[in-house]
Amino acid sequence: MSNPKLPIMHNMGIVVESLDKAVEFFSEIGLTLEGRGVIEGEWAGSVTGLGNQKVEVAMMVTPDGNNRLEIARFINPQTISDHRTSPVNSLGYLRVMFTVENIDELVARLVKNGSELVGEIVNYENVYRLCYIRGVEGLLIGLAEKL
């Protein structure tokens, strides 16, 4: 018998070059580092299909404790492609969006620390103020402030 409450998303993953910079960036948005470590060996590669891999990961959690972001830096094998500068109409997983409390203050802080506002902060039907930013390593991040 299946459980009607499942599936529940556990996390979303992002691959980066600098785990330290990514942890710092997502901490600035409001996520907390839940854990960090190295995952390696044949068993890990059996899941990903990459063979004998070695990956340093950091698990970040949202303030409500319900959502996680797994940030990974591949040591072996090396990354083979880079989608960080892809525009928002590219195929595949492209961005993650966070609900925030003060979008103007957060965007100003992120831009001061090197992020770039993509387009403008817009009002969506008087329900949300939305924007995209290019954060650490050019990652596309959405921000939404509920009105």
Secondary structure, 3 states (H helix, E strand, C coil): CCCCCCCCCCEEEEECCCHHHHHHHHHHHCCEEEEEEEEEEHHHHHHHCCCCEEEEEEEEECCCCCCEEEEEEEEECCCCCCCCCCCCCCCCCCCEEEEECCHHHHHHHHHHCCCEEEEEEEEECCCEEEEEEECHHHCEEEEEEEC
